[in-house]
Amino acid sequence: MSHEIKKENRVIYLDNAATTRMSDVVKQAMEPYMDENFGNASTMYGYGEEAREALTRVRGVIADTLDAKPSEIYFTSCGSESDNWAVKSIAGALKKKGSHIITSRIEHHAILNSCEYLERLGYEVTYLDVDEYGMVPPEAVMRAVRPDTTLITIMFANNEVGTIEPIMQIGKIAREKQVLFHTDAVQAYAQLPISVRSYPVDALSASAHKFHGPKGVGFLYVREGVQIPSFIHGGGQESGKRAGTENVAGIVGMGKAAELAFSGMRRRVRKETMLRNYLIEKIMHEIPDVRLNGHRSRRLPGNVNVSFKGLDGASLLILLDEDGICASGGSACNTGEERISYVIEALGVPEAYAPGTVRLTLCGDTTRAEVDAAVESLKRNVKRLRE
Ligand SMILES: *Cc1c(COP(=O)(O)O)cnc(C)c1O
């Protein structure tokens, strides 16, 4: 145990967009539901009562964070499931009206691969280009809408370059054109204030392990009145929309993580943003031939994505790892598959820079000392690789 802690302390974890560390408070909140409150939430006897109450409580907690109603929150097994459910089921339900979907080139694979699956079933998908900052232009969404468009799905914020999309404008276009609008908010939830009262979104995905909750649990928000067919058929869980005995401990952990994340959100985000800006400025000042990818200000608080001219990002990541620094090349989900990430390609990052891309993502607990150490390591290793 002490060995593990020592090992952890040595590591500078700057890959919070891939996953986050679960806090002890979250773990403690979950424990009783793996032990004395193990009962099945769907049983009639008193023993499932604790589990049942926990689900109701967490549904309320999550709903409150979005200004939603508890009946609009469906628990799922992860962000990918929420994305799959929204895209496939909304498109499927509206097939009579049309079979055209609008998305962007820089969505997470959970969205892109769901869309490709639907294409194989005969749907048509428009993959919108983004500008050099990774923004989806609302005018492009407007132009892409056709009479047979049934769904627009655009992410709230990008996981690789951190760009925050113009969700308000895109949502308004969707409303005006009477097309349903889903947003993958897996990166944005608990980082940005999102109220479904002001944002015209019909469905929204989130995942607990991206905000210091456990892995294997997420949720899908679906606006009241929007008909979404069930995704997993079976028992009557989740109002009959998502069968399967609930991951009660996981859901409790997600609720606790949401409570923690939202209680000190403004302060944490302010601190994280300042540290992020400090990291960006230090890299730009101390290392030559580097460019920042994504938008300078419309950016997730913890995201830094930079490209170093004339080097290979994967080699740099290995050297960073030797210094105990965990960073990534882009999305955690496509490591090794391609040399240049499709997101970096979509932004049109120049050829001399694109292969040398690394992503460093902070969290509320990241310290200035860790950032300083990361910059020192980057400086030394970039120089080494260029020599
Ligand atoms: C991580 C992530 C997902 C997938 O969430 P999982 O819970 O890991 O399945 C989907 N979309 C975005 C933007 C993500 O960052």
The ligand as an SDF file (V2000), in Angstrom:
LIG
                    3D

 15 15  0  0  0  0  0  0  0  0999 V2000
  -14.2440   10.2000  -22.7550 C   0  0  0  0  0  0  0  0  0  0  0  0
  -15.1940   10.6950  -23.7520 C   0  0  0  0  0  0  0  0  0  0  0  0
  -16.2630    9.9000  -24.2110 C   0  0  0  0  0  0  0  0  0  0  0  0
  -16.4330    8.4680  -23.7750 C   0  0  0  0  0  0  0  0  0  0  0  0
  -16.7680    8.3560  -22.4350 O   0  0  0  0  0  0  0  0  0  0  0  0
  -16.5760    6.9160  -21.7310 P   0  0  0  0  0  0  0  0  0  0  0  0
  -17.2720    7.0390  -20.4360 O   0  0  0  0  0  0  0  0  0  0  0  0
  -15.1030    6.7230  -21.5820 O   0  0  0  0  0  0  0  0  0  0  0  0
  -17.1890    5.9160  -22.6300 O   0  0  0  0  0  0  0  0  0  0  0  0
  -17.1440   10.4430  -25.1140 C   0  0  0  0  0  0  0  0  0  0  0  0
  -17.0090   11.6990  -25.5630 N   0  0  0  0  0  0  0  0  0  0  0  0
  -16.0100   12.5010  -25.1470 C   0  0  0  0  0  0  0  0  0  0  0  0
  -15.9440   13.8960  -25.6500 C   0  0  0  0  0  0  0  0  0  0  0  0
  -15.0680   12.0230  -24.2290 C   0  0  0  0  0  0  0  0  0  0  0  0
  -14.0770   12.8170  -23.8330 O   0  0  0  0  0  0  0  0  0  0  0  0
  1  2  1  0
  2  3  1  0
  2 14  2  0
  3  4  1  0
  3 10  2  0
  4  5  1  0
  5  6  1  0
  6  7  2  0
  6  8  1  0
  6  9  1  0
 10 11  1  0
 11 12  2  0
 12 13  1  0
 12 14  1  0
 14 15  1  0
M  END
$$$$
